[in-house]
Amino acid sequence: MGQTLQRHLGHRGGLLPGQYCVEPDVNLPHVKVTSLCCPSCGIIEKLGNGHVIDRQGRVTPSWSCVTVTCSFWEWLELEGWGER
């Protein structure tokens, strides 16, 4: 596995590069979304519908940053994913 992202317990506005958080969707509060902060450029993005997170926190397929000037593309693992 490639990059491990650290869990952030606050909202997405407080994410630092290399962190992720899970919070209710703004439009659908009963739906949880996973947001992550690119370890390379620091942009905050929601994890796309095409991605799956297994019980150990491994994200498939690999994730690439949407920023045109960023070349980050890596397999991700979300630290503490199964913890409550």
N, C-alpha and C positions, 0 to 999 in steps of 0.2 A: 504494500500500500504506500501511497505517496505522502501527501501532506495531512497532518492531523490538526483539525480546528478545535479550539477551546470553546467550551460552553460559556455563554454570557447569560446571566439570569435577568438582566434588564431588558428594555425595549431596543428595537433595532437602531434607534438614533444614537445609542451609546456604544455600538460595536466598534471594536478596533480591528486592524488588519489581522486575519488569522482567527477570528472569533465567529461564532454563530449563535442564533437565538431562535426560539420557537414562541410564537405569539398568535393571538386570534387575527384572522383576516379582517381588514377594516370594513369591507362590504358584507362579509358573511361571518359574524362573530363566533358561530359554532364550528367553523373550519379553522384549523391551525395551519400556519405557514412557517416554513423554515427560511430564515434570512441569513445570509452569510456575507462577510466582509472579505474581499479579495486580499490574500496575503501579500500580493505584489503591489497593487495600486491603491487599495483601500476603498474601492467602490462597493456599495452595499446593494446586493441583489437578492431577490427571492429565488429559491431553488425551483427550477422548472418542473412542469408536469411530467416531463419525460424521464425524470430522475427517480430512483427508488433508493430508500434507505433501509438496510437490513437491521436486524436486532443488535448487531455489534456496532452500528453506526457507519458502516461502509456505504458510500454513495456510488451508485452505478447508473449510467455510464460515467466516465470521467467528466470533470467539469472544466469549462474554459470561461475566462472572464469575457464579458461582453464589450469592454472598452477596446476600441480600435487600436489604441497605442500600447495596450498591455498584452503581453504574450503568455500570461499564466494559463497553463493547461495541465491539470494534474488529477490523479485519483485522490479522492478525499475520504477521510474518516472523521466522524464527529465524536469527539471525546465526551464521555458521560451520556451518550444517547439513551441508553436503556435505564438510566437512573431516574428516580422520581424525587 
